[in-house]
Amino acid sequence: MLGHRGCRLGITYPEISEMQVQAIFEAATDLVKEGFKVIPEIMIPIVGEVNELKYLKELLVRVAEDVMTKAGVKVKYLFGTMIEIPRAALLANEIATEAEFFSFGTNDLTQMTFGYSRDDSGVFLKDYLDKKILKNDPFEILDQVGVGQLMKMAVEKGRSVKPDLKIGICGEHGGEPSSVKFCHRIGLNYVSCSPYRVPIARLAAAHGVLEEEEKK
């Protein structure tokens, strides 16, 4: 998260991002020709400044349109970003001007918010839990008070610009029941998680809807 990665790499070496988007749209146009319905979603990671997204979007939309023109096929697609840096959550209203969807990368948003690295957090988190400094491992159960507050703010700010903005969560928190229910309460549309966690996520989402209905 603090290195030459994500959108930073794509801005300094645009040919990498161009190659990826070209491959996605060549595959998408081939599938459309075979009769399949596909809607690619191009998601730019580690954005913390709207101009990062704007720069790459302009570049990559040209690549996508060029591939579709050569293939003689139009493919509907969405262009969005990961919200995984606190600054992105704080400036979500600006970022929403260039994004058609948000996906919260809560693993990395947790890292950046707490200042913990998943590479070595196992060394001290057990002591934190044993000594009641933390109630839960924030990498296993979403920190609704801190990280969740940033998420709620980003949802409100993003939808103040685009009321129909599609927003979801990506990562292991997407398969943890209390985290999924929290995401439902703040208005998220979808969950993306490891395949083995999908049944748990679906069940937790259903419980979240039922609990909300019971309150009405």
C-alpha positions as CSV (number, residue, x, y, z in Angstrom):
1,M,0.0,0.0,0.0
2,L,2.9,2.4,0.6
3,G,4.9,1.4,-2.4
4,H,5.0,1.6,-6.2
5,R,1.8,-0.3,-6.8
6,G,-1.7,-0.1,-8.1
7,C,-2.7,3.1,-9.9
8,R,0.8,4.5,-9.2
9,L,2.4,1.7,-11.3
10,G,-0.2,2.3,-14.0
11,I,0.5,6.0,-14.2
12,T,4.3,5.6,-14.4
13,Y,4.1,2.5,-16.7
14,P,0.8,3.0,-18.6
15,E,1.5,0.2,-21.0
16,I,0.8,-2.3,-18.1
17,S,-2.7,-1.0,-17.6
18,E,-3.3,-0.7,-21.3
19,M,-2.3,-4.3,-21.8
20,Q,-4.6,-5.5,-19.1
21,V,-7.6,-3.5,-20.4
22,Q,-6.9,-4.6,-24.0
23,A,-6.9,-8.2,-22.9
24,I,-10.2,-7.8,-21.0
25,F,-12.0,-6.2,-23.9
26,E,-10.6,-8.6,-26.5
27,A,-12.0,-11.4,-24.4
28,A,-15.3,-9.5,-23.9
29,T,-15.8,-8.8,-27.6
30,D,-15.1,-12.5,-28.4
31,L,-17.7,-13.6,-25.9
32,V,-20.3,-11.2,-27.2
33,K,-19.8,-12.6,-30.7
34,E,-20.4,-16.0,-29.2
35,G,-23.7,-14.8,-27.8
36,F,-22.8,-14.2,-24.2
37,K,-23.8,-11.2,-22.2
38,V,-20.8,-9.7,-20.5
39,I,-20.4,-6.4,-18.6
40,P,-16.7,-5.8,-17.7
41,E,-16.0,-3.7,-14.7
42,I,-12.6,-2.0,-14.8
43,M,-11.5,-1.3,-11.2
44,I,-8.5,0.9,-10.5
45,P,-6.8,0.1,-7.2
46,I,-5.1,2.2,-4.5
47,V,-6.6,5.5,-5.7
48,G,-6.3,8.3,-3.1
49,E,-6.6,11.3,-5.5
50,V,-9.3,11.9,-8.1
51,N,-6.7,12.9,-10.7
52,E,-5.1,9.4,-10.5
53,L,-8.4,7.9,-11.5
54,K,-9.1,10.6,-14.1
55,Y,-5.8,10.1,-15.8
56,L,-6.1,6.3,-16.1
57,K,-9.7,6.5,-17.0
58,E,-9.1,8.7,-20.0
59,L,-6.2,6.4,-21.1
60,L,-8.0,3.2,-20.7
61,V,-11.4,4.2,-22.1
62,R,-9.5,5.0,-25.3
63,V,-8.0,1.5,-25.3
64,A,-11.4,-0.1,-24.7
65,E,-13.1,1.9,-27.4
66,D,-10.3,1.0,-29.9
67,V,-10.7,-2.7,-29.2
68,M,-14.4,-2.5,-29.7
69,T,-14.1,-0.5,-32.9
70,K,-11.7,-3.1,-34.3
71,A,-13.9,-6.0,-33.3
72,G,-17.1,-4.3,-34.6
73,V,-18.8,-5.0,-31.3
74,K,-20.1,-2.7,-28.5
75,V,-19.8,-3.9,-25.0
76,K,-21.4,-2.2,-22.0
77,Y,-18.8,-1.6,-19.3
78,L,-18.3,0.2,-15.9
79,F,-15.3,2.1,-14.7
80,G,-14.7,2.3,-11.0
81,T,-12.2,2.2,-8.2
82,M,-11.2,0.5,-5.0
83,I,-11.7,2.6,-1.8
84,E,-8.8,1.2,0.3
85,I,-7.0,4.4,1.3
86,P,-8.5,6.7,4.0
87,R,-8.0,9.8,1.8
88,A,-10.2,8.1,-0.8
89,A,-13.0,7.7,1.7
90,L,-12.6,11.3,2.8
91,L,-12.8,12.6,-0.8
92,A,-15.3,10.1,-2.1
93,N,-17.5,12.9,-3.5
94,E,-14.7,14.0,-5.7
95,I,-13.7,10.4,-6.8
96,A,-17.4,9.7,-7.5
97,T,-17.3,12.2,-10.4
98,E,-15.1,9.8,-12.3
99,A,-16.3,6.5,-10.9
100,E,-19.4,4.4,-11.8
101,F,-18.8,2.1,-8.8
102,F,-16.8,1.8,-5.6
103,S,-15.5,-1.4,-4.0
104,F,-14.2,-1.2,-0.5
105,G,-11.0,-3.1,-0.2
106,T,-11.4,-3.5,3.6
107,N,-8.3,-5.6,4.1
108,D,-6.1,-2.8,3.0
109,L,-8.4,0.0,4.3
110,T,-7.9,-1.7,7.7
111,Q,-4.2,-1.7,7.3
112,M,-4.1,1.9,6.4
113,T,-6.5,3.0,9.1
114,F,-4.9,1.2,12.0
115,G,-1.3,1.5,10.7
116,Y,-1.0,-2.3,11.1
117,S,0.7,-4.5,8.5
118,R,-0.8,-7.9,7.8
119,D,2.8,-9.1,7.3
120,D,3.6,-8.8,10.9
121,S,0.4,-8.1,12.8
122,G,0.2,-11.7,13.9
123,V,3.3,-11.0,16.2
124,F,1.3,-8.6,18.4
125,L,-2.4,-9.0,17.7
126,K,-2.7,-12.1,19.9
127,D,-1.4,-10.1,22.9
128,Y,-3.8,-7.3,22.0
129,L,-6.7,-9.7,22.1
130,D,-5.5,-11.5,25.2
131,K,-5.1,-8.2,27.1
132,K,-8.4,-6.9,25.9
133,I,-6.9,-4.0,24.1
134,L,-8.9,-5.0,21.0
135,K,-12.1,-7.0,21.1
136,N,-11.6,-8.6,17.8
137,D,-8.8,-9.1,15.2
138,P,-9.7,-6.3,12.8
139,F,-8.5,-8.3,9.8
140,E,-11.1,-11.0,10.6
141,I,-14.0,-8.9,11.8
142,L,-14.6,-5.4,10.3
143,D,-13.8,-2.6,12.7
144,Q,-17.2,-0.9,12.5
145,V,-16.3,2.0,14.7
146,G,-13.2,3.2,12.9
147,V,-12.9,1.6,9.4
148,G,-16.7,1.4,9.3
149,Q,-17.0,5.2,9.9
150,L,-14.8,5.8,6.9
151,M,-16.9,3.5,4.8
152,K,-20.2,5.1,5.9
153,M,-18.7,8.5,5.1
154,A,-17.6,7.3,1.6
155,V,-21.0,5.9,0.8
156,E,-22.7,9.2,1.8
157,K,-20.2,11.4,0.0
158,G,-20.2,9.2,-3.1
159,R,-24.0,9.0,-3.4
160,S,-24.3,12.8,-2.8
161,V,-22.8,13.1,-6.3
162,K,-24.2,9.9,-7.9
163,P,-27.3,8.6,-6.0
164,D,-27.3,5.3,-7.9
165,L,-23.6,4.7,-7.4
166,K,-22.9,0.9,-7.1
167,I,-20.9,0.2,-4.0
168,G,-19.7,-3.1,-2.6
169,I,-17.1,-4.7,-0.4
170,C,-14.2,-6.9,-1.6
171,G,-12.1,-9.1,0.7
172,E,-12.3,-11.5,3.6
173,H,-14.6,-9.3,5.6
174,G,-17.2,-9.9,2.9
175,G,-17.7,-13.4,4.2
176,E,-17.9,-12.6,7.9
177,P,-21.5,-12.3,9.1
178,S,-21.4,-9.3,11.4
179,S,-19.4,-7.4,8.8
180,V,-21.9,-8.3,6.0
181,K,-24.8,-7.1,8.1
182,F,-23.0,-3.8,8.7
183,C,-22.4,-3.3,5.0
184,H,-26.1,-3.9,4.4
185,R,-27.0,-1.3,7.0
186,I,-24.9,1.4,5.4
187,G,-26.3,0.7,1.9
188,L,-23.8,-1.5,0.1
189,N,-25.1,-3.3,-3.0
190,Y,-22.9,-6.4,-3.3
191,V,-20.2,-8.5,-1.6
192,S,-17.1,-10.1,-3.2
193,C,-15.2,-12.7,-1.2
194,S,-13.4,-16.0,-1.4
195,P,-15.6,-18.8,-3.0
196,Y,-15.8,-20.8,0.2
197,R,-17.2,-17.8,2.1
198,V,-20.0,-17.1,-0.4
199,P,-22.7,-19.3,1.3
200,I,-22.0,-17.5,4.6
201,A,-22.1,-14.1,3.0
202,R,-25.5,-14.9,1.3
203,L,-27.0,-16.1,4.6
204,A,-25.7,-13.1,6.5
205,A,-27.1,-10.7,3.9
206,A,-30.5,-12.4,4.1
207,H,-30.4,-12.1,7.9
208,G,-29.5,-8.4,7.6
209,V,-32.6,-7.8,5.4
210,L,-34.9,-9.7,7.8
211,E,-33.5,-7.8,10.8
212,E,-34.1,-4.5,9.1
213,E,-37.7,-5.5,8.2
214,E,-38.4,-6.5,11.8
215,K,-37.4,-3.0,13.0
216,K,-39.9,-1.3,10.7
